[in-house]
């Protein structure tokens, strides 16, 4: 009896210990997950994805052309001014002529003085180009000639704004983003940023292909531009390779090829065609990419039938946001370089709606991504992102139809 009682006590003690240990392990796991989540959020607070790229900055710099300030007209002397300076005994006509000569001399002197002062101020405040790949958009410099000489405007070749917009998003993710390119990191703590960068990369890849195969060529018999062909190949390197070759080095090499092409555009040694049949393939590629994003944002199950997990939902969200970010920048440049083509087909307003839809997608920036039921108390951020993405896709489809007719 005593042995049976001892065995029962041991069994009870073991059961209590198991319950005790299970509770403690569960608490430790929960605390560890909370700490890890907090670490990722703190890291994200100091390194939020710059979803709104510098599209307006690129566009405004491209559109702006320095012109000499127009001299303000000095106050003219009135006809009633006393003509006391005329010689005594001179006729009325002589007096009027003398006053006119004196007024003209004052005007010429004031205009020349203002022109010199304005030239000095312009020369002192004029910024210098940052590097050889970012030349000033205008080479106009005011002269010290006559005050009434019309200023000369130097228009940029077509394609400069477009190339700047293609380079900017990837250059930011590779060289200006804290921690740099992340999809190939061995320790992966920021999967949201990884997905965002993959979205930017996919837009850049498709743009590089269309630029090399269509926009830079007059037709199917024209030769490929060597810089654009190399850039297209470099951007096809797998994004998560760690070495041999590393994607960072090859993507930067692709950006350098774009910059070389830009320099050749400035020198008139490269081609950039703004016909509708050159622009339509780019818009179709963007429409297809937005359609893929839209499907991932609204589906309720994966291809194998399993429900969309919480961790996969935020990847879909940030991938679509990266696509919208890069597309927002590039479409703003399309509005500049292809303006004549769009205006002829009444497509400027339609493109503007597509750009605004991409911008609305970038404004969705929740602190934490939830994948709740559409009728639930919490938000379904995938569905929220799907609305502007779907609108951008719709307007691109309308624009493709307008350019095709």
C-alpha positions as a printed NumPy array, in Angstrom:
array([[  0.   ,   0.   ,   0.   ],
       [  2.81 ,   2.361,   0.861],
       [  4.507,   1.716,  -2.506],
       [  1.255,   2.386,  -4.327],
       [  0.781,   5.632,  -2.395],
       [  4.345,   6.728,  -3.22 ],
       [  3.865,   5.951,  -6.915],
       [  0.651,   7.966,  -6.964],
       [  2.415,  10.89 ,  -5.32 ],
       [  5.255,  10.673,  -7.843],
       [  2.743,  10.608, -10.669],
       [  0.975,  13.637,  -9.249],
       [  4.25 ,  15.495,  -8.806],
       [  5.303,  14.692, -12.367],
       [  1.945,  15.867, -13.695],
       [  2.162,  19.103, -11.72 ],
       [  5.735,  19.618, -12.903],
       [  4.699,  19.097, -16.532],
       [  1.908,  21.631, -16.181],
       [  4.3  ,  24.037, -14.489],
       [  6.987,  23.562, -17.142],
       [  4.501,  23.848, -20.004],
       [  3.191,  27.159, -18.7  ],
       [  6.692,  28.531, -18.224],
       [  7.837,  27.438, -21.688],
       [  4.728,  28.952, -23.251],
       [  5.342,  32.234, -21.407],
       [  9.005,  32.275, -22.483],
       [  8.074,  31.647, -26.127],
       [  5.473,  34.423, -26.069],
       [  7.912,  36.863, -24.452],
       [ 10.584,  35.973, -27.023],
       [  8.161,  36.559, -29.89 ],
       [  7.075,  39.906, -28.423],
       [ 10.7  ,  40.993, -28.006],
       [ 11.547,  39.957, -31.575],
       [  8.478,  41.739, -32.917],
       [  9.409,  44.86 , -30.978],
       [ 12.949,  44.734, -32.354],
       [ 11.673,  44.535, -35.927],
       [  9.236,  47.404, -35.366],
       [ 11.902,  49.625, -33.785],
       [ 14.183,  48.869, -36.695],
       [ 11.368,  49.663, -39.09 ],
       [ 10.644,  52.962, -37.328],
       [ 14.125,  54.208, -38.152],
       [ 14.022,  52.78 , -41.659],
       [ 10.503,  53.122, -43.074],
       [ 10.26 ,  52.411, -46.796],
       [ 10.437,  55.675, -48.701],
       [  7.311,  54.82 , -50.606],
       [  6.891,  58.205, -52.207],
       [  9.876,  58.482, -54.464],
       [ 11.261,  61.704, -55.833],
       [  9.075,  61.715, -58.912],
       [  8.074,  65.348, -58.572],
       [ 11.655,  66.344, -57.903],
       [ 12.87 ,  64.575, -61.033],
       [ 10.009,  65.899, -63.117],
       [ 10.336,  69.464, -61.933],
       [ 14.079,  69.502, -62.464],
       [ 13.593,  68.192, -65.968],
       [ 10.864,  70.64 , -66.861],
       [ 12.573,  73.688, -65.414],
       [ 14.865,  75.631, -67.727],
       [ 16.85 ,  78.544, -66.367],
       [ 15.957,  81.835, -67.954],
       [ 17.338,  85.268, -67.309],
       [ 15.106,  87.376, -65.057],
       [ 13.256,  90.072, -66.941],
       [ 14.277,  93.563, -65.842],
       [ 11.55 ,  95.51 , -64.197],
       [ 10.414,  98.511, -66.151],
       [ 11.373, 101.748, -64.435],
       [  8.682, 104.266, -63.788],
       [  8.255, 106.409, -66.835],
       [  8.251, 110.108, -66.574],
       [  4.848, 111.636, -67.183],
       [  4.067, 113.939, -70.067],
       [  3.237, 116.713, -67.616],
       [  6.797, 116.819, -66.206],
       [  8.217, 120.393, -66.352],
       [ 10.547, 120.988, -69.231],
       [ 12.79 , 123.423, -67.378],
       [ 15.993, 121.774, -68.646],
       [ 15.32 , 122.853, -72.219],
       [ 17.197, 125.851, -73.572],
       [ 15.511, 129.257, -73.207],
       [ 13.776, 130.322, -76.352],
       [ 13.51 , 126.773, -77.747],
       [ 10.316, 125.79 , -79.454],
       [  7.848, 123.367, -77.924],
       [  8.942, 120.574, -80.298],
       [ 12.58 , 121.076, -79.293],
       [ 11.667, 120.925, -75.626],
       [  9.725, 117.678, -76.115],
       [ 12.623, 116.183, -78.057],
       [ 15.103, 117.091, -75.315],
       [ 12.887, 115.541, -72.625],
       [ 12.511, 112.359, -74.667],
       [ 16.287, 112.049, -75.156],
       [ 16.897, 112.528, -71.439],
       [ 14.247, 109.93 , -70.47 ],
       [ 15.673, 107.395, -72.923],
       [ 19.152, 107.833, -71.458],
       [ 17.822, 107.219, -67.938],
       [ 15.987, 104.102, -69.038],
       [ 19.059, 102.63 , -70.745],
       [ 21.25 , 103.363, -67.719],
       [ 18.788, 101.77 , -65.256],
       [ 18.287,  98.684, -67.439],
       [ 22.032,  98.116, -67.817],
       [ 22.599,  98.455, -64.055],
       [ 19.83 ,  95.963, -63.235],
       [ 21.094,  93.482, -65.828],
       [ 24.586,  93.503, -64.295],
       [ 23.206,  93.117, -60.744],
       [ 20.943,  90.248, -61.761],
       [ 23.795,  88.487, -63.528],
       [ 25.959,  88.721, -60.396],
       [ 23.203,  87.33 , -58.202],
       [ 22.518,  84.477, -60.616],
       [ 26.193,  83.564, -60.878],
       [ 26.573,  83.507, -57.076],
       [ 23.472,  81.385, -56.463],
       [ 23.758,  79.015, -59.417],
       [ 24.375,  75.448, -58.126],
       [ 27.13 ,  73.29 , -59.525],
       [ 26.424,  69.765, -60.84 ],
       [ 26.826,  67.08 , -58.175],
       [ 28.777,  64.687, -60.382],
       [ 29.412,  63.777, -63.976],
       [ 26.203,  61.754, -64.137],
       [ 24.038,  64.632, -62.968],
       [ 24.775,  67.593, -65.253],
       [ 22.817,  70.783, -65.012],
       [ 19.589,  70.591, -66.95 ],
       [ 20.238,  73.916, -68.67 ],
       [ 23.391,  75.419, -70.056],
       [ 21.895,  78.892, -70.413],
       [ 23.892,  81.698, -68.855],
       [ 22.722,  85.307, -68.987],
       [ 24.926,  87.619, -70.973],
       [ 25.796,  91.237, -70.37 ],
       [ 24.34 ,  92.318, -73.683],
       [ 21.431,  94.621, -74.199],
       [ 18.733,  94.596, -71.557],
       [ 16.004,  93.841, -74.097],
       [ 17.673,  90.743, -75.581],
       [ 15.367,  87.689, -75.335],
       [ 16.754,  84.862, -73.146],
       [ 17.62 ,  81.601, -74.872],
       [ 16.088,  78.338, -73.657],
       [ 17.897,  75.034, -74.018],
       [ 15.449,  72.113, -74.17 ],
       [ 16.575,  68.713, -72.961],
       [ 16.481,  65.73 , -75.3  ],
       [ 13.555,  63.36 , -74.892],
       [ 14.327,  60.522, -72.524],
       [ 16.361,  62.349, -69.879],
       [ 13.471,  62.568, -67.421],
       [ 12.549,  58.937, -68.116],
       [ 16.057,  57.591, -67.482],
       [ 16.413,  59.645, -64.297],
       [ 13.116,  58.202, -63.054],
       [ 14.166,  54.617, -63.847],
       [ 17.492,  55.006, -62.053],
       [ 16.215,  56.757, -58.921],
       [ 14.15 ,  53.979, -57.21 ],
       [ 16.775,  51.226, -57.567],
       [ 19.626,  53.58 , -56.708],
       [ 17.808,  54.462, -53.487],
       [ 17.249,  50.834, -52.506],
       [ 20.836,  49.821, -53.305],
       [ 22.881,  52.776, -52.108],
       [ 20.756,  55.071, -49.937],
       [ 18.619,  52.651, -47.965],
       [ 19.868,  51.779, -44.487],
       [ 21.209,  48.216, -44.589],
       [ 21.187,  48.335, -48.404],
       [ 19.864,  45.458, -50.503],
       [ 18.202,  42.908, -48.221],
       [ 16.647,  39.97 , -50.129],
       [ 20.016,  38.158, -50.124],
       [ 20.836,  38.737, -46.437],
       [ 21.806,  35.63 , -44.478],
       [ 19.997,  36.878, -41.368],
       [ 16.574,  37.975, -42.522],
       [ 14.78 ,  40.164, -39.99 ],
       [ 12.994,  42.577, -42.333],
       [ 10.911,  40.54 , -44.757],
       [  8.579,  43.506, -45.383],
       [ 11.413,  45.627, -46.75 ],
       [ 12.652,  42.669, -48.77 ],
       [  9.253,  42.409, -50.47 ],
       [  9.174,  46.158, -51.065],
       [ 12.587,  46.044, -52.759],
       [ 11.534,  43.084, -54.901],
       [  8.563,  45.132, -56.141],
       [ 10.862,  48.006, -57.114],
       [ 13.206,  45.546, -58.85 ],
       [ 10.405,  43.976, -60.904],
       [  9.284,  47.361, -62.252],
       [ 12.901,  48.219, -63.113],
       [ 13.389,  44.881, -64.889],
       [ 10.315,  45.256, -67.077],
       [ 11.184,  48.865, -67.867],
       [ 14.734,  47.891, -68.864],
       [ 13.4  ,  45.259, -71.27 ],
       [ 10.925,  47.594, -72.977],
       [ 13.484,  50.393, -73.109],
       [ 16.053,  48.153, -74.793],
       [ 13.668,  46.351, -77.149],
       [ 11.169,  49.04 , -78.1  ],
       [ 11.619,  52.633, -76.94 ],
       [ 15.262,  52.987, -78.044],
       [ 14.715,  51.342, -81.457],
       [ 13.01 ,  52.563, -84.614],
       [ 11.747,  49.094, -85.473],
       [ 12.396,  45.368, -85.389],
       [ 15.352,  45.687, -87.8  ],
       [ 17.201,  48.307, -85.726],
       [ 20.188,  47.209, -83.655],
       [ 20.017,  47.098, -79.872],
       [ 21.587,  49.902, -77.889],
       [ 24.695,  48.365, -76.24 ],
       [ 24.232,  50.131, -72.902],
       [ 20.557,  49.222, -72.601],
       [ 21.182,  45.632, -73.631],
       [ 23.811,  45.258, -70.914],
       [ 21.566,  46.902, -68.323],
       [ 18.707,  44.56 , -69.237],
       [ 20.96 ,  41.547, -68.67 ],
       [ 22.387,  42.788, -65.348],
       [ 18.939,  43.3  , -63.833],
       [ 18.037,  39.679, -64.561],
       [ 20.488,  38.422, -61.905],
       [ 18.615,  36.533, -59.202],
       [ 17.796,  38.862, -56.335],
       [ 18.642,  36.499, -53.451],
       [ 22.075,  35.348, -54.631],
       [ 24.712,  36.038, -52.034],
       [ 27.824,  35.861, -54.183],
       [ 29.205,  34.976, -57.636],
       [ 27.754,  37.345, -58.691],
       [ 26.234,  39.48 , -55.984],
       [ 23.03 ,  41.22 , -57.095],
       [ 24.128,  44.541, -55.58 ],
       [ 27.169,  44.804, -57.85 ],
       [ 25.313,  43.79 , -61.011],
       [ 22.305,  46.015, -60.338],
       [ 24.642,  48.971, -59.803],
       [ 26.374,  48.027, -63.056],
       [ 22.969,  48.165, -64.735],
       [ 22.361,  51.647, -63.318],
       [ 25.749,  52.746, -64.663],
       [ 24.721,  51.504, -68.106],
       [ 21.573,  53.628, -67.853],
       [ 23.69 ,  56.644, -66.941],
       [ 25.988,  56.063, -69.918],
       [ 22.929,  55.91 , -72.163],
       [ 21.727,  59.18 , -70.62 ],
       [ 25.037,  60.873, -71.408],
       [ 24.793,  59.679, -75.003],
       [ 21.26 ,  61.085, -75.21 ],
       [ 22.597,  64.475, -74.139],
       [ 25.269,  64.292, -76.847],
       [ 22.767,  63.193, -79.503],
       [ 24.414,  59.776, -79.941],
       [ 21.486,  57.647, -78.718],
       [ 17.824,  57.281, -79.661],
       [ 14.651,  57.643, -77.619],
       [ 11.404,  57.389, -79.56 ],
       [  8.139,  58.735, -78.177],
       [  5.722,  57.188, -80.663],
       [  2.557,  55.58 , -79.326],
       [  3.622,  52.123, -80.499],
       [  6.777,  52.465, -78.371],
       [  4.88 ,  53.505, -75.241],
       [  2.081,  50.931, -75.441],
       [  4.32 ,  47.873, -74.666],
       [  5.584,  49.596, -71.505],
       [  2.034,  50.304, -70.328],
       [  0.997,  46.721, -71.089],
       [  3.904,  45.391, -69.009],
       [  2.873,  47.656, -66.131],
       [ -0.762,  46.612, -66.468],
       [  0.19 ,  42.929, -66.265],
       [  2.353,  43.519, -63.199],
       [ -0.428,  45.434, -61.447],
       [ -2.844,  42.633, -62.331],
       [ -0.603,  40.091, -60.59 ],
       [ -0.404,  42.325, -57.513],
       [ -4.169,  42.761, -57.541],
       [ -4.741,  39.003, -57.573],
       [ -2.385,  38.447, -54.628],
       [ -4.121,  41.194, -52.668],
       [ -7.676,  39.883, -53.053],
       [ -7.291,  36.088, -53.067],
       [ -8.397,  34.135, -49.998],
       [ -6.435,  30.937, -50.671],
       [ -3.146,  29.902, -52.25 ],
       [ -2.934,  27.644, -55.297],
       [ -2.682,  24.549, -53.101],
       [ -5.942,  25.443, -51.355],
       [ -4.41 ,  26.603, -48.083],
       [ -5.57 ,  29.952, -46.711],
       [ -3.339,  32.992, -47.129],
       [ -1.216,  33.127, -43.999],
       [ -0.572,  36.266, -42.018],
       [  3.127,  36.244, -42.893],
       [  2.401,  35.851, -46.607],
       [ -0.235,  38.603, -46.496],
       [  2.215,  41.314, -45.456],
       [  4.665,  40.159, -48.139],
       [  1.957,  40.603, -50.776],
       [  1.137,  44.018, -49.301],
       [  4.687,  45.387, -49.372],
       [  5.495,  43.879, -52.767],
       [  2.522,  45.755, -54.27 ],
       [  3.618,  48.887, -52.464],
       [  7.118,  48.618, -53.944],
       [  5.608,  48.192, -57.41 ],
       [  3.411,  51.267, -56.929],
       [  6.368,  53.272, -55.602],
       [  8.628,  52.685, -58.617],
       [  5.741,  52.96 , -61.068],
       [  4.665,  56.284, -59.558],
       [  8.103,  57.752, -60.234],
       [  8.42 ,  56.41 , -63.775],
       [  4.879,  57.292, -64.887],
       [  5.45 ,  60.876, -63.767],
       [  8.447,  60.982, -66.128],
       [  6.378,  59.4  , -68.913],
       [  4.011,  62.34 , -68.542],
       [  6.962,  64.658, -69.296],
       [  8.788,  62.899, -72.131],
       [  5.722,  61.476, -73.893],
       [  3.565,  64.569, -73.348],
       [  3.131,  65.336, -77.054],
       [  2.059,  61.775, -77.831],
       [ -0.341,  61.669, -74.887],
       [ -1.82 ,  65.067, -75.654],
       [ -2.493,  64.101, -79.268],
       [ -4.562,  61.118, -78.059],
       [ -6.1  ,  62.956, -75.076],
       [ -4.304,  60.668, -72.674],
       [ -2.685,  63.189, -70.318],
       [ -5.613,  63.238, -67.9  ],
       [ -5.954,  59.433, -67.946],
       [ -2.259,  59.005, -67.131],
       [ -2.606,  61.557, -64.353],
       [ -5.343,  59.401, -62.775],
       [ -3.05 ,  56.366, -62.911],
       [ -0.26 ,  58.337, -61.234],
       [ -2.622,  59.522, -58.507],
       [ -3.813,  55.949, -57.898],
       [ -0.206,  54.847, -57.359],
       [  0.231,  57.743, -54.954],
       [ -2.852,  56.682, -52.987],
       [ -1.346,  53.21 , -52.654],
       [  1.785,  54.721, -51.149],
       [ -0.226,  56.595, -48.535],
       [ -1.444,  53.325, -46.986],
       [  1.168,  52.848, -44.265],
       [ -0.206,  50.884, -41.284],
       [  1.904,  50.264, -38.215],
       [  1.015,  46.576, -38.308],
       [ -0.425,  44.554, -41.203],
       [ -3.625,  42.679, -40.364],
       [ -5.358,  40.147, -42.583],
       [ -8.756,  40.146, -40.948],
       [-12.057,  38.987, -42.396],
       [-13.612,  41.637, -44.646],
       [-16.549,  41.847, -42.233],
       [-14.401,  41.752, -39.106],
       [-13.538,  44.43 , -36.595],
       [ -9.897,  44.67 , -37.731],
       [ -8.733,  45.915, -41.114],
       [ -7.766,  43.756, -44.048],
       [ -4.833,  45.763, -45.325],
       [ -4.446,  43.615, -48.418],
       [ -7.942,  44.622, -49.482],
       [ -7.175,  48.258, -48.685],
       [ -4.117,  48.149, -50.933],
       [ -6.019,  46.34 , -53.694],
       [ -8.324,  49.318, -54.328],
       [ -5.726,  51.874, -55.589],
       [ -3.74 ,  49.13 , -57.332],
       [ -6.866,  48.085, -59.225],
       [ -7.626,  51.702, -60.113],
       [ -4.112,  52.262, -61.48 ],
       [ -4.439,  49.108, -63.586],
       [ -7.818,  50.256, -64.91 ],
       [ -6.537,  53.676, -65.988],
       [ -3.506,  52.161, -67.697],
       [ -5.898,  49.911, -69.635],
       [ -7.932,  52.949, -70.699],
       [ -4.749,  54.73 , -71.756],
       [ -3.589,  51.727, -73.808],
       [ -6.933,  51.743, -75.641],
       [ -6.692,  55.485, -76.285],
       [ -3.167,  55.196, -77.697],
       [ -4.12 ,  52.209, -79.856],
       [ -6.914,  54.007, -81.706]])
